[in-house]
Amino acid sequence: MGEAVMTTRRQADGAIVVDVRGTLDAATVGALREILLGTLQRERPVTLVVDLTFVTFMDSQGIGTLVTGHNAAREVGTRFILRNPSEFVHRQLRVTGLTEMFGLPPSSSTTQTYTP
């Protein structure tokens, strides 16, 4: 099973960014889920950004966790953004038909955002 490092920071515009590095799999998704749901509950940010630039692997549990975060953000009126998904991550989202839900383009050449 993989390893992941997740850090949270607030940008000058008030958005909260969760930087994820490593893998999103059974060993790591619990921590990401706690961060996403806890941040939404405690902070109620206008925008929550999940930066996936350095995610090297993501399985179905990782995808499920991003969907959970997306849905939870939508429930509280928070804009949920996936920033810079790696080619691997983008391909996983494309294969599962979730790029449109996350507001991502059909290819990973540009970063897009999702607005609830």
C-alpha positions as CSV (number, residue, x, y, z in Angstrom):
1,M,0.0,0.0,0.0
2,G,1.1,3.5,-0.7
3,E,2.0,6.6,1.3
4,A,0.7,10.1,1.1
5,V,1.5,13.4,2.6
6,M,-1.3,15.9,2.9
7,T,-1.0,19.5,4.0
8,T,-3.6,22.2,4.3
9,R,-3.1,25.9,3.9
10,R,-5.2,29.1,3.4
11,Q,-4.5,31.2,0.3
12,A,-4.6,35.0,0.4
13,D,-8.1,34.9,-1.2
14,G,-9.4,32.8,1.6
15,A,-9.5,29.5,-0.3
16,I,-8.3,26.5,1.6
17,V,-5.9,24.3,-0.4
18,V,-5.2,20.6,0.4
19,D,-2.0,19.6,-1.2
20,V,-1.8,15.8,-1.7
21,R,1.5,14.0,-2.5
22,G,2.0,10.3,-3.1
23,T,-0.8,7.7,-3.6
24,L,-4.5,7.7,-2.9
25,D,-5.4,4.1,-2.0
26,A,-6.8,2.1,0.9
27,A,-3.9,3.1,3.1
28,T,-4.3,6.8,2.6
29,V,-7.8,7.8,1.7
30,G,-9.1,7.8,5.3
31,A,-6.8,10.7,6.1
32,L,-7.8,12.7,3.0
33,R,-11.5,12.1,3.8
34,E,-11.0,13.4,7.3
35,I,-9.2,16.5,6.1
36,L,-11.8,17.3,3.4
37,L,-14.9,16.7,5.6
38,G,-13.4,18.2,8.7
39,T,-12.3,21.3,6.8
40,L,-15.7,21.8,5.2
41,Q,-17.4,21.3,8.6
42,R,-15.1,23.5,10.6
43,E,-14.1,26.2,8.2
44,R,-17.0,26.4,5.7
45,P,-14.6,27.9,3.1
46,V,-16.0,29.6,0.0
47,T,-13.5,27.5,-2.1
48,L,-11.8,24.2,-1.3
49,V,-8.9,23.3,-3.6
50,V,-7.5,19.8,-3.8
51,D,-4.1,20.0,-5.5
52,L,-3.2,16.7,-7.1
53,T,-0.1,17.7,-8.9
54,F,2.1,15.2,-7.1
55,V,-0.3,12.3,-6.8
56,T,1.4,9.4,-8.5
57,F,-1.3,6.7,-8.1
58,M,-5.1,6.7,-7.4
59,D,-7.4,3.7,-7.2
60,S,-11.2,3.5,-6.9
61,Q,-11.0,4.4,-3.2
62,G,-9.2,7.6,-4.0
63,I,-11.8,8.4,-6.7
64,G,-14.6,7.7,-4.2
65,T,-13.0,10.0,-1.6
66,L,-12.8,12.9,-4.2
67,V,-16.5,12.3,-5.0
68,T,-17.3,12.3,-1.3
69,G,-15.5,15.6,-0.9
70,H,-17.2,17.1,-4.0
71,N,-20.6,16.1,-2.7
72,A,-20.0,17.4,0.8
73,A,-18.7,20.7,-0.6
74,R,-21.8,21.0,-2.7
75,E,-24.0,20.5,0.4
76,V,-22.5,23.4,2.2
77,G,-22.2,25.7,-0.8
78,T,-18.4,25.4,-1.2
79,R,-16.7,25.6,-4.5
80,F,-14.7,22.4,-5.0
81,I,-11.7,22.5,-7.3
82,L,-9.3,19.7,-8.4
83,R,-6.1,21.5,-9.3
84,N,-3.5,20.1,-11.6
85,P,-4.4,16.4,-11.6
86,S,-1.5,14.4,-12.9
87,E,-1.9,12.6,-16.2
88,F,-2.5,9.4,-14.3
89,V,-5.2,10.9,-12.1
90,H,-6.8,12.7,-15.0
91,R,-6.9,9.4,-17.0
92,Q,-8.6,7.6,-14.0
93,L,-11.2,10.3,-13.8
94,R,-11.7,10.2,-17.6
95,V,-12.1,6.4,-17.6
96,T,-14.7,6.5,-14.9
97,G,-16.6,9.3,-16.6
98,L,-16.1,11.8,-13.8
99,T,-14.1,14.6,-15.6
100,E,-17.3,16.4,-16.4
101,M,-18.6,16.2,-12.8
102,F,-15.3,17.8,-11.6
103,G,-15.3,20.4,-14.4
104,L,-12.2,19.0,-15.9
105,P,-11.5,19.0,-19.7
106,P,-11.5,15.8,-21.7
107,S,-7.7,15.9,-21.7
108,S,-5.3,16.9,-19.0
109,S,-3.7,19.8,-20.9
110,T,-5.4,22.5,-18.8
111,T,-6.6,23.0,-15.3
112,Q,-10.3,23.6,-14.9
113,T,-12.5,24.2,-11.9
114,Y,-15.9,23.1,-10.7
115,T,-18.4,25.5,-9.4
116,P,-21.5,24.1,-7.6
